């Protein structure tokens, strides 16, 4: 049985990291220093690891959650903001698993050219390592912003009509 000790560092607050090993989602635990770690047991000699960020606006029922949180947060006043840029890092690599293997994934800041993350601790063969703009999430953000603006205008009109 081979064991992978995975650690993700430099993950910004508010980001929800997702880690997949051989196609299976791995639950990450956050420690007191802000880094994430997980221990994975596998029988394979080589494991494909994918580190990415999941955007809330990419979810299947994003509109339901958005409406509920908008209403509960008193027309969005106390609602945490969505990420406007919708930039997603994707770091996919293969690593040989022999006994116990430690892998550290350090997330880099988004840049025009560059890698999304640096992998240390094991000989990793990069498959994909880049930032990209999630166009679906960006389009949904624009739609949601328009819906919020229309509802704020409608609420202001209703308040004016009731007070007059």
DRENKOL-969162 format. One record per residue: x, y, z of N, C-alpha, C, CB in turn; residue in three letters. Coordinates in nm, 2 decimals, always signed. Glycine has a CB too. Example, Ala and Ser with C-alpha at 12.3 -4.5 7.8 and 13.67 -1.06 7.14 Angstrom:
[site [+1.32; -0.57; +0.78]; [+1.23; -0.45; +0.78]; [+1.32; -0.33; +0.78]; [+1.13; -0.45; +0.90]; Ala]
[site [+1.28; -0.22; +0.71]; [+1.37; -0.11; +0.71]; [+1.29; +0.00; +0.79]; [+1.41; -0.06; +0.57]; Ser]
This chain:
[site [+0.09; -0.12; +0.00]; [+0.00; +0.00; +0.00]; [+0.09; +0.12; +0.00]; [-0.10; +0.00; +0.12]; Unk]
[site [+0.07; +0.21; -0.10]; [+0.14; +0.34; -0.11]; [+0.07; +0.45; -0.05]; [+0.18; +0.37; -0.26]; Unk]
[site [+0.14; +0.54; +0.02]; [+0.07; +0.66; +0.08]; [+0.13; +0.79; +0.02]; [+0.10; +0.65; +0.24]; Unk]
[site [+0.03; +0.87; -0.01]; [+0.07; +1.01; -0.06]; [+0.04; +1.11; +0.05]; [-0.01; +1.04; -0.19]; Unk]
[site [+0.13; +1.19; +0.09]; [+0.11; +1.30; +0.18]; [+0.11; +1.42; +0.10]; [+0.23; +1.30; +0.29]; Unk]
[site [-0.01; +1.48; +0.08]; [-0.03; +1.60; +0.00]; [-0.05; +1.72; +0.09]; [-0.15; +1.58; -0.09]; Unk]
[site [+0.01; +1.83; +0.05]; [+0.00; +1.96; +0.12]; [-0.01; +2.07; +0.02]; [+0.12; +1.98; +0.22]; Unk]
[site [-0.11; +2.16; +0.04]; [-0.13; +2.27; -0.05]; [-0.11; +2.40; +0.03]; [-0.27; +2.27; -0.11]; Unk]
[site [-0.02; +2.48; -0.02]; [+0.01; +2.61; +0.05]; [-0.01; +2.73; -0.04]; [+0.16; +2.61; +0.10]; Unk]
[site [-0.01; +2.84; +0.02]; [-0.04; +2.97; -0.05]; [-0.18; +2.98; -0.11]; [+0.07; +2.99; -0.16]; Unk]
[site [-0.27; +2.91; -0.05]; [-0.41; +2.92; -0.11]; [-0.48; +3.04; -0.04]; [-0.49; +2.78; -0.07]; Unk]
[site [-0.52; +3.14; -0.12]; [-0.58; +3.26; -0.07]; [-0.71; +3.23; +0.01]; [-0.61; +3.36; -0.18]; Unk]
[site [-0.74; +3.31; +0.11]; [-0.86; +3.30; +0.18]; [-0.98; +3.32; +0.09]; [-0.87; +3.41; +0.30]; Unk]
[site [-1.08; +3.25; +0.11]; [-1.20; +3.26; +0.03]; [-1.20; +3.16; -0.09]; [-1.22; +3.40; -0.02]; Unk]
[site [-1.09; +3.10; -0.12]; [-1.08; +3.01; -0.23]; [-1.12; +2.87; -0.18]; [-0.94; +3.00; -0.30]; Unk]
[site [-1.19; +2.79; -0.25]; [-1.22; +2.66; -0.22]; [-1.14; +2.56; -0.30]; [-1.38; +2.63; -0.23]; Unk]
[site [-1.03; +2.51; -0.25]; [-0.95; +2.42; -0.33]; [-1.01; +2.28; -0.34]; [-0.81; +2.41; -0.27]; Unk]
[site [-0.99; +2.22; -0.46]; [-1.04; +2.09; -0.48]; [-0.92; +2.00; -0.53]; [-1.15; +2.09; -0.59]; Unk]
[site [-0.91; +1.89; -0.47]; [-0.79; +1.80; -0.50]; [-0.85; +1.66; -0.54]; [-0.70; +1.78; -0.38]; Unk]
[site [-0.80; +1.61; -0.66]; [-0.85; +1.48; -0.71]; [-0.72; +1.40; -0.73]; [-0.93; +1.50; -0.84]; Unk]
[site [-0.73; +1.28; -0.68]; [-0.63; +1.18; -0.70]; [-0.69; +1.06; -0.77]; [-0.56; +1.13; -0.56]; Unk]
[site [-0.64; +1.03; -0.89]; [-0.69; +0.92; -0.97]; [-0.84; +0.93; -1.00]; [-0.66; +0.78; -0.91]; Unk]
[site [-0.88; +1.06; -1.01]; [-1.02; +1.08; -1.04]; [-1.12; +1.09; -0.92]; [-1.07; +0.98; -1.14]; Unk]
[site [-1.07; +1.06; -0.80]; [-1.15; +1.06; -0.68]; [-1.12; +1.19; -0.60]; [-1.12; +0.93; -0.60]; Unk]
[site [-1.23; +1.25; -0.56]; [-1.21; +1.37; -0.48]; [-1.16; +1.34; -0.34]; [-1.35; +1.45; -0.46]; Unk]
[site [-1.06; +1.42; -0.30]; [-0.99; +1.40; -0.17]; [-1.03; +1.52; -0.08]; [-0.84; +1.39; -0.18]; Unk]
[site [-1.08; +1.49; +0.04]; [-1.11; +1.59; +0.14]; [-0.98; +1.65; +0.20]; [-1.20; +1.54; +0.25]; Unk]
[site [-0.97; +1.78; +0.19]; [-0.86; +1.85; +0.24]; [-0.89; +1.90; +0.38]; [-0.81; +1.96; +0.15]; Unk]
[site [-0.79; +1.90; +0.47]; [-0.81; +1.95; +0.60]; [-0.73; +2.08; +0.61]; [-0.77; +1.85; +0.72]; Unk]
[site [-0.78; +2.19; +0.67]; [-0.71; +2.31; +0.68]; [-0.65; +2.32; +0.82]; [-0.80; +2.43; +0.66]; Unk]
[site [-0.52; +2.35; +0.83]; [-0.46; +2.37; +0.96]; [-0.46; +2.51; +1.00]; [-0.31; +2.31; +0.95]; Unk]
[site [-0.40; +2.54; +1.12]; [-0.40; +2.67; +1.18]; [-0.32; +2.77; +1.10]; [-0.35; +2.67; +1.32]; Unk]
[site [-0.23; +2.73; +1.01]; [-0.14; +2.82; +0.93]; [-0.20; +2.85; +0.80]; [-0.01; +2.76; +0.91]; Unk]
[site [-0.32; +2.80; +0.76]; [-0.39; +2.83; +0.64]; [-0.36; +2.74; +0.52]; [-0.35; +2.97; +0.60]; Unk]
[site [-0.27; +2.64; +0.55]; [-0.25; +2.54; +0.44]; [-0.34; +2.42; +0.45]; [-0.10; +2.49; +0.44]; Unk]
[site [-0.35; +2.35; +0.35]; [-0.44; +2.23; +0.34]; [-0.35; +2.10; +0.33]; [-0.54; +2.24; +0.22]; Unk]
[site [-0.40; +2.00; +0.39]; [-0.33; +1.87; +0.38]; [-0.42; +1.75; +0.37]; [-0.23; +1.86; +0.50]; Unk]
[site [-0.37; +1.64; +0.32]; [-0.45; +1.52; +0.31]; [-0.35; +1.40; +0.29]; [-0.55; +1.52; +0.19]; Unk]
[site [-0.39; +1.29; +0.34]; [-0.31; +1.17; +0.32]; [-0.40; +1.07; +0.25]; [-0.27; +1.10; +0.46]; Unk]
[site [-0.34; +1.02; +0.14]; [-0.42; +0.93; +0.05]; [-0.34; +0.80; +0.03]; [-0.44; +1.00; -0.09]; Unk]
[site [-0.42; +0.69; +0.05]; [-0.36; +0.56; +0.03]; [-0.40; +0.50; -0.11]; [-0.40; +0.46; +0.14]; Unk]
[site [-0.31; +0.45; -0.18]; [-0.34; +0.40; -0.32]; [-0.25; +0.27; -0.34]; [-0.31; +0.51; -0.42]; Unk]
[site [-0.31; +0.19; -0.43]; [-0.23; +0.07; -0.47]; [-0.16; +0.09; -0.60]; [-0.33; -0.05; -0.49]; Unk]
[site [-0.19; +0.20; -0.67]; [-0.13; +0.22; -0.80]; [+0.02; +0.27; -0.79]; [-0.20; +0.33; -0.88]; Unk]
[site [+0.10; +0.24; -0.89]; [+0.24; +0.28; -0.89]; [+0.25; +0.42; -0.93]; [+0.32; +0.19; -0.98]; Unk]
[site [+0.15; +0.48; -1.00]; [+0.16; +0.61; -1.05]; [+0.02; +0.67; -1.03]; [+0.20; +0.63; -1.19]; Unk]
[site [+0.02; +0.80; -0.97]; [-0.11; +0.86; -0.95]; [-0.12; +0.99; -1.02]; [-0.13; +0.88; -0.79]; Unk]
[site [-0.24; +1.02; -1.08]; [-0.26; +1.15; -1.14]; [-0.33; +1.24; -1.04]; [-0.34; +1.14; -1.27]; Unk]
[site [-0.27; +1.35; -1.01]; [-0.32; +1.45; -0.91]; [-0.36; +1.57; -0.98]; [-0.22; +1.48; -0.80]; Unk]
[site [-0.48; +1.62; -0.95]; [-0.53; +1.75; -1.01]; [-0.57; +1.84; -0.89]; [-0.66; +1.72; -1.10]; Unk]
[site [-0.51; +1.96; -0.90]; [-0.54; +2.06; -0.79]; [-0.61; +2.18; -0.87]; [-0.41; +2.11; -0.72]; Unk]
[site [-0.73; +2.21; -0.82]; [-0.80; +2.32; -0.89]; [-0.89; +2.40; -0.78]; [-0.89; +2.27; -1.00]; Unk]
[site [-0.96; +2.49; -0.83]; [-1.05; +2.57; -0.75]; [-1.19; +2.55; -0.80]; [-1.01; +2.72; -0.74]; Unk]
[site [-1.29; +2.53; -0.71]; [-1.42; +2.52; -0.76]; [-1.50; +2.65; -0.73]; [-1.49; +2.40; -0.69]; Unk]
[site [-1.56; +2.70; -0.83]; [-1.63; +2.82; -0.82]; [-1.78; +2.79; -0.79]; [-1.62; +2.91; -0.95]; Unk]
[site [-1.84; +2.87; -0.70]; [-1.98; +2.85; -0.67]; [-2.07; +2.87; -0.79]; [-2.02; +2.95; -0.56]; Unk]
[site [-2.03; +2.96; -0.88]; [-2.11; +2.99; -0.99]; [-2.11; +2.88; -1.10]; [-2.07; +3.12; -1.06]; Unk]
[site [-2.02; +2.78; -1.08]; [-2.02; +2.66; -1.17]; [-2.11; +2.55; -1.13]; [-1.87; +2.61; -1.18]; Unk]
[site [-2.16; +2.56; -1.01]; [-2.25; +2.45; -0.95]; [-2.37; +2.43; -1.03]; [-2.28; +2.48; -0.81]; Unk]
[site [-2.43; +2.32; -1.02]; [-2.55; +2.29; -1.10]; [-2.67; +2.38; -1.05]; [-2.59; +2.14; -1.08]; Unk]
[site [-2.69; +2.39; -0.92]; [-2.80; +2.47; -0.87]; [-2.75; +2.61; -0.82]; [-2.88; +2.40; -0.76]; Unk]
[site [-2.67; +2.68; -0.89]; [-2.61; +2.80; -0.85]; [-2.72; +2.91; -0.83]; [-2.50; +2.85; -0.95]; Unk]
[site [-2.82; +2.91; -0.92]; [-2.92; +3.01; -0.91]; [-3.00; +3.00; -0.79]; [-3.01; +3.00; -1.04]; Unk]
[site [-3.03; +2.88; -0.74]; [-3.11; +2.86; -0.62]; [-3.04; +2.91; -0.50]; [-3.15; +2.71; -0.61]; Unk]
[site [-2.91; +2.87; -0.49]; [-2.83; +2.92; -0.38]; [-2.81; +3.07; -0.38]; [-2.69; +2.85; -0.38]; Unk]
[site [-2.80; +3.13; -0.50]; [-2.78; +3.27; -0.51]; [-2.91; +3.35; -0.47]; [-2.75; +3.31; -0.66]; Unk]
[site [-3.02; +3.29; -0.51]; [-3.15; +3.36; -0.47]; [-3.17; +3.35; -0.32]; [-3.27; +3.30; -0.55]; Unk]
[site [-3.15; +3.23; -0.27]; [-3.17; +3.21; -0.12]; [-3.08; +3.30; -0.04]; [-3.15; +3.06; -0.08]; Unk]
[site [-2.95; +3.30; -0.08]; [-2.86; +3.38; +0.00]; [-2.89; +3.53; -0.02]; [-2.71; +3.35; -0.04]; Unk]
[site [-2.94; +3.57; -0.14]; [-2.98; +3.71; -0.16]; [-3.09; +3.75; -0.07]; [-3.01; +3.73; -0.31]; Unk]
[site [-3.19; +3.66; -0.06]; [-3.31; +3.70; +0.03]; [-3.27; +3.69; +0.17]; [-3.42; +3.60; +0.00]; Unk]
[site [-3.20; +3.60; +0.22]; [-3.16; +3.58; +0.36]; [-3.07; +3.70; +0.40]; [-3.09; +3.45; +0.38]; Unk]
[site [-2.99; +3.74; +0.31]; [-2.89; +3.85; +0.34]; [-2.95; +3.99; +0.33]; [-2.77; +3.84; +0.26]; Unk]
[site [-3.08; +4.00; +0.33]; [-3.16; +4.13; +0.32]; [-3.12; +4.20; +0.19]; [-3.13; +4.22; +0.44]; Unk]
[site [-3.16; +4.14; +0.08]; [-3.14; +4.20; -0.06]; [-2.99; +4.21; -0.09]; [-3.21; +4.33; -0.07]; Unk]
[site [-2.91; +4.12; -0.04]; [-2.77; +4.11; -0.08]; [-2.68; +4.21; +0.00]; [-2.76; +4.14; -0.22]; Unk]
[site [-2.73; +4.28; +0.10]; [-2.65; +4.37; +0.18]; [-2.54; +4.30; +0.25]; [-2.73; +4.45; +0.27]; Unk]
[site [-2.57; +4.19; +0.32]; [-2.48; +4.11; +0.40]; [-2.42; +3.99; +0.32]; [-2.54; +4.07; +0.53]; Unk]
[site [-2.44; +3.98; +0.20]; [-2.40; +3.87; +0.12]; [-2.25; +3.88; +0.08]; [-2.48; +3.85; -0.01]; Unk]
[site [-2.17; +3.77; +0.10]; [-2.03; +3.78; +0.06]; [-2.02; +3.79; -0.09]; [-1.96; +3.65; +0.11]; Unk]
[site [-1.93; +3.86; -0.14]; [-1.93; +3.89; -0.29]; [-1.87; +3.76; -0.36]; [-1.84; +4.01; -0.32]; Unk]
[site [-1.91; +3.75; -0.48]; [-1.86; +3.65; -0.57]; [-1.73; +3.70; -0.63]; [-1.96; +3.61; -0.68]; Unk]
[site [-1.65; +3.61; -0.68]; [-1.52; +3.65; -0.75]; [-1.56; +3.70; -0.88]; [-1.42; +3.53; -0.75]; Unk]
[site [-1.53; +3.83; -0.91]; [-1.56; +3.89; -1.04]; [-1.48; +3.84; -1.15]; [-1.54; +4.04; -1.03]; Unk]
[site [-1.35; +3.80; -1.13]; [-1.26; +3.77; -1.23]; [-1.28; +3.62; -1.28]; [-1.12; +3.79; -1.19]; Unk]
[site [-1.33; +3.54; -1.19]; [-1.35; +3.40; -1.22]; [-1.23; +3.33; -1.28]; [-1.47; +3.38; -1.32]; Unk]
[site [-1.12; +3.35; -1.22]; [-0.99; +3.29; -1.26]; [-0.97; +3.16; -1.18]; [-0.87; +3.39; -1.24]; Unk]
[site [-0.94; +3.05; -1.25]; [-0.93; +2.92; -1.19]; [-0.79; +2.86; -1.22]; [-1.04; +2.83; -1.24]; Unk]
[site [-0.72; +2.82; -1.11]; [-0.60; +2.75; -1.14]; [-0.62; +2.60; -1.16]; [-0.50; +2.77; -1.02]; Unk]
[site [-0.55; +2.55; -1.25]; [-0.55; +2.40; -1.28]; [-0.41; +2.35; -1.28]; [-0.63; +2.37; -1.41]; Unk]
[site [-0.38; +2.26; -1.19]; [-0.25; +2.20; -1.18]; [-0.27; +2.05; -1.18]; [-0.17; +2.25; -1.06]; Unk]
[site [-0.24; +1.99; -1.30]; [-0.25; +1.84; -1.31]; [-0.12; +1.78; -1.34]; [-0.35; +1.81; -1.42]; Unk]
[site [-0.08; +1.68; -1.26]; [+0.05; +1.62; -1.27]; [+0.04; +1.47; -1.23]; [+0.16; +1.69; -1.19]; Unk]
[site [+0.14; +1.40; -1.28]; [+0.15; +1.25; -1.24]; [+0.28; +1.24; -1.15]; [+0.17; +1.16; -1.37]; Unk]
[site [+0.26; +1.16; -1.05]; [+0.37; +1.13; -0.96]; [+0.38; +0.98; -0.93]; [+0.35; +1.21; -0.82]; Unk]
[site [+0.50; +0.93; -0.92]; [+0.52; +0.79; -0.88]; [+0.50; +0.77; -0.73]; [+0.66; +0.74; -0.93]; Unk]
[site [+0.43; +0.67; -0.70]; [+0.40; +0.64; -0.56]; [+0.48; +0.52; -0.51]; [+0.25; +0.62; -0.53]; Unk]
[site [+0.59; +0.54; -0.44]; [+0.67; +0.43; -0.39]; [+0.68; +0.44; -0.24]; [+0.81; +0.42; -0.46]; Unk]
[site [+0.61; +0.36; -0.17]; [+0.61; +0.37; -0.03]; [+0.53; +0.49; +0.02]; [+0.75; +0.37; +0.03]; Unk]
[site [+0.60; +0.58; +0.09]; [+0.55; +0.71; +0.13]; [+0.61; +0.82; +0.05]; [+0.57; +0.73; +0.29]; Unk]
[site [+0.52; +0.90; -0.01]; [+0.56; +1.01; -0.10]; [+0.50; +1.14; -0.05]; [+0.52; +0.98; -0.24]; Unk]
[site [+0.58; +1.24; -0.03]; [+0.53; +1.37; +0.01]; [+0.53; +1.46; -0.11]; [+0.62; +1.43; +0.13]; Unk]
[site [+0.42; +1.53; -0.12]; [+0.41; +1.63; -0.23]; [+0.35; +1.76; -0.18]; [+0.31; +1.57; -0.35]; Unk]
[site [+0.42; +1.87; -0.21]; [+0.37; +2.00; -0.17]; [+0.34; +2.08; -0.29]; [+0.48; +2.07; -0.08]; Unk]
[site [+0.22; +2.14; -0.29]; [+0.17; +2.22; -0.40]; [+0.16; +2.36; -0.35]; [+0.03; +2.17; -0.46]; Unk]
[site [+0.24; +2.45; -0.41]; [+0.24; +2.59; -0.37]; [+0.18; +2.67; -0.48]; [+0.39; +2.64; -0.35]; Unk]
[site [+0.06; +2.73; -0.45]; [-0.01; +2.81; -0.55]; [+0.06; +2.94; -0.58]; [-0.16; +2.83; -0.50]; Unk]
[site [+0.08; +2.97; -0.70]; [+0.13; +3.10; -0.74]; [+0.02; +3.20; -0.77]; [+0.22; +3.08; -0.87]; Unk]
[site [+0.06; +3.33; -0.77]; [-0.04; +3.43; -0.80]; [-0.06; +3.44; -0.95]; [+0.01; +3.57; -0.76]; Unk]
[site [-0.19; +3.47; -0.99]; [-0.21; +3.48; -1.14]; [-0.13; +3.58; -1.21]; [-0.36; +3.51; -1.16]; Unk]
[site [-0.07; +3.54; -1.32]; [+0.01; +3.63; -1.40]; [-0.03; +3.61; -1.55]; [+0.16; +3.61; -1.38]; Unk]
[site [+0.02; +3.70; -1.63]; [-0.01; +3.69; -1.77]; [+0.05; +3.56; -1.83]; [+0.04; +3.81; -1.85]; Unk]
[site [+0.17; +3.53; -1.80]; [+0.24; +3.41; -1.84]; [+0.30; +3.35; -1.71]; [+0.34; +3.43; -1.95]; Unk]
[site [+0.28; +3.22; -1.70]; [+0.34; +3.16; -1.58]; [+0.26; +3.04; -1.54]; [+0.34; +3.25; -1.46]; Unk]
[site [+0.31; +2.97; -1.44]; [+0.25; +2.85; -1.39]; [+0.15; +2.88; -1.28]; [+0.35; +2.75; -1.35]; Unk]
[site [+0.05; +2.80; -1.26]; [-0.05; +2.81; -1.16]; [+0.01; +2.77; -1.02]; [-0.17; +2.74; -1.19]; Unk]
[site [+0.09; +2.66; -1.02]; [+0.14; +2.61; -0.90]; [+0.28; +2.55; -0.92]; [+0.05; +2.50; -0.84]; Unk]
[site [+0.35; +2.54; -0.81]; [+0.48; +2.48; -0.81]; [+0.47; +2.35; -0.73]; [+0.60; +2.57; -0.76]; Unk]
[site [+0.52; +2.24; -0.78]; [+0.51; +2.11; -0.71]; [+0.65; +2.07; -0.67]; [+0.45; +2.00; -0.81]; Unk]
[site [+0.67; +2.05; -0.54]; [+0.79; +2.01; -0.48]; [+0.78; +1.88; -0.40]; [+0.85; +2.12; -0.39]; Unk]
[site [+0.89; +1.81; -0.37]; [+0.89; +1.69; -0.29]; [+0.88; +1.56; -0.36]; [+0.77; +1.70; -0.20]; Unk]
[site [+0.85; +1.56; -0.49]; [+0.85; +1.44; -0.56]; [+0.88; +1.47; -0.71]; [+0.71; +1.36; -0.55]; Unk]
[site [+0.92; +1.37; -0.78]; [+0.94; +1.39; -0.93]; [+0.81; +1.39; -0.99]; [+1.04; +1.28; -0.99]; Unk]
[site [+0.76; +1.50; -1.03]; [+0.63; +1.52; -1.09]; [+0.64; +1.55; -1.24]; [+0.55; +1.63; -1.02]; Unk]
[site [+0.56; +1.48; -1.32]; [+0.55; +1.51; -1.46]; [+0.42; +1.59; -1.48]; [+0.54; +1.37; -1.55]; Unk]
[site [+0.44; +1.72; -1.52]; [+0.33; +1.81; -1.54]; [+0.24; +1.77; -1.66]; [+0.38; +1.95; -1.55]; Unk]
[site [+0.11; +1.77; -1.64]; [+0.02; +1.75; -1.75]; [-0.04; +1.88; -1.80]; [-0.09; +1.65; -1.71]; Unk]
[site [-0.08; +1.96; -1.70]; [-0.14; +2.09; -1.72]; [-0.11; +2.18; -1.60]; [-0.29; +2.08; -1.75]; Unk]
[site [-0.07; +2.30; -1.62]; [-0.03; +2.39; -1.51]; [-0.06; +2.53; -1.56]; [+0.11; +2.37; -1.46]; Unk]
[site [-0.18; +2.58; -1.54]; [-0.21; +2.71; -1.59]; [-0.33; +2.77; -1.51]; [-0.24; +2.71; -1.74]; Unk]
[site [-0.35; +2.90; -1.53]; [-0.47; +2.97; -1.49]; [-0.55; +2.99; -1.61]; [-0.43; +3.11; -1.42]; Unk]
[site [-0.68; +2.99; -1.59]; [-0.77; +3.02; -1.71]; [-0.90; +3.09; -1.65]; [-0.81; +2.90; -1.79]; Unk]
[site [-0.96; +3.17; -1.74]; [-1.08; +3.24; -1.70]; [-1.20; +3.15; -1.73]; [-1.10; +3.38; -1.77]; Unk]
[site [-1.28; +3.12; -1.63]; [-1.40; +3.03; -1.65]; [-1.51; +3.12; -1.71]; [-1.45; +2.97; -1.51]; Unk]
[site [-1.54; +3.10; -1.84]; [-1.63; +3.19; -1.91]; [-1.78; +3.16; -1.87]; [-1.62; +3.16; -2.06]; Unk]
[site [-1.81; +3.04; -1.83]; [-1.94; +3.01; -1.78]; [-1.97; +3.08; -1.65]; [-1.96; +2.86; -1.77]; Unk]
[site [-1.88; +3.08; -1.56]; [-1.89; +3.14; -1.43]; [-1.90; +3.30; -1.45]; [-1.78; +3.11; -1.33]; Unk]
[site [-1.82; +3.35; -1.54]; [-1.82; +3.49; -1.56]; [-1.95; +3.54; -1.62]; [-1.70; +3.53; -1.66]; Unk]
[site [-2.01; +3.46; -1.72]; [-2.14; +3.49; -1.77]; [-2.25; +3.49; -1.67]; [-2.17; +3.40; -1.89]; Unk]
[site [-2.24; +3.39; -1.58]; [-2.34; +3.37; -1.47]; [-2.33; +3.49; -1.37]; [-2.32; +3.24; -1.40]; Unk]
[site [-2.20; +3.53; -1.35]; [-2.18; +3.65; -1.26]; [-2.25; +3.77; -1.32]; [-2.03; +3.67; -1.24]; Unk]
[site [-2.23; +3.79; -1.45]; [-2.29; +3.91; -1.51]; [-2.44; +3.90; -1.51]; [-2.25; +3.92; -1.66]; Unk]
[site [-2.50; +3.79; -1.53]; [-2.65; +3.77; -1.52]; [-2.69; +3.80; -1.38]; [-2.69; +3.63; -1.57]; Unk]
[site [-2.62; +3.74; -1.28]; [-2.66; +3.76; -1.14]; [-2.65; +3.90; -1.10]; [-2.58; +3.67; -1.05]; Unk]
[site [-2.55; +3.98; -1.14]; [-2.53; +4.12; -1.11]; [-2.65; +4.20; -1.17]; [-2.40; +4.17; -1.17]; Unk]
[site [-2.69; +4.17; -1.29]; [-2.81; +4.23; -1.35]; [-2.94; +4.21; -1.28]; [-2.82; +4.19; -1.50]; Unk]
[site [-2.95; +4.08; -1.23]; [-3.07; +4.05; -1.15]; [-3.07; +4.12; -1.02]; [-3.08; +3.90; -1.13]; Unk]
[site [-2.96; +4.13; -0.96]; [-2.95; +4.21; -0.83]; [-2.98; +4.36; -0.85]; [-2.81; +4.19; -0.77]; Unk]
[site [-2.93; +4.42; -0.96]; [-2.95; +4.56; -0.98]; [-3.10; +4.58; -1.01]; [-2.87; +4.61; -1.10]; Unk]
[site [-3.16; +4.50; -1.09]; [-3.31; +4.51; -1.12]; [-3.39; +4.50; -0.99]; [-3.35; +4.41; -1.22]; Unk]
[site [-3.35; +4.40; -0.90]; [-3.43; +4.38; -0.78]; [-3.41; +4.50; -0.68]; [-3.39; +4.25; -0.71]; Unk]
[site [-3.29; +4.56; -0.68]; [-3.27; +4.68; -0.60]; [-3.35; +4.80; -0.65]; [-3.12; +4.72; -0.60]; Unk]
[site [-3.36; +4.82; -0.78]; [-3.44; +4.92; -0.83]; [-3.59; +4.90; -0.80]; [-3.42; +4.94; -0.98]; Unk]
[site [-3.63; +4.77; -0.82]; [-3.77; +4.74; -0.79]; [-3.80; +4.76; -0.64]; [-3.80; +4.60; -0.83]; Unk]
[site [-3.71; +4.72; -0.55]; [-3.73; +4.75; -0.41]; [-3.73; +4.89; -0.38]; [-3.62; +4.68; -0.33]; Unk]
[site [-3.65; +4.98; -0.44]; [-3.66; +5.12; -0.42]; [-3.78; +5.18; -0.46]; [-3.54; +5.19; -0.48]; Unk]
[site [-3.84; +5.13; -0.58]; [-3.96; +5.18; -0.63]; [-4.08; +5.14; -0.54]; [-3.99; +5.13; -0.77]; Unk]
[site [-4.08; +5.02; -0.49]; [-4.18; +4.98; -0.40]; [-4.18; +5.06; -0.27]; [-4.17; +4.83; -0.37]; Unk]
[site [-4.06; +5.08; -0.21]; [-4.05; +5.16; -0.09]; [-4.10; +5.30; -0.11]; [-3.91; +5.17; -0.04]; Unk]
[site [-4.07; +5.36; -0.23]; [-4.11; +5.50; -0.26]; [-4.27; +5.50; -0.27]; [-4.05; +5.55; -0.39]; Unk]
[site [-4.32; +5.40; -0.34]; [-4.47; +5.40; -0.36]; [-4.54; +5.38; -0.22]; [-4.50; +5.29; -0.45]; Unk]
[site [-4.49; +5.30; -0.14]; [-4.55; +5.27; -0.01]; [-4.54; +5.40; +0.08]; [-4.48; +5.15; +0.06]; Unk]
[site [-4.43; +5.47; +0.08]; [-4.41; +5.59; +0.17]; [-4.49; +5.71; +0.12]; [-4.27; +5.62; +0.18]; Unk]
[site [-4.52; +5.71; -0.01]; [-4.60; +5.83; -0.07]; [-4.74; +5.81; -0.07]; [-4.55; +5.86; -0.21]; Unk]
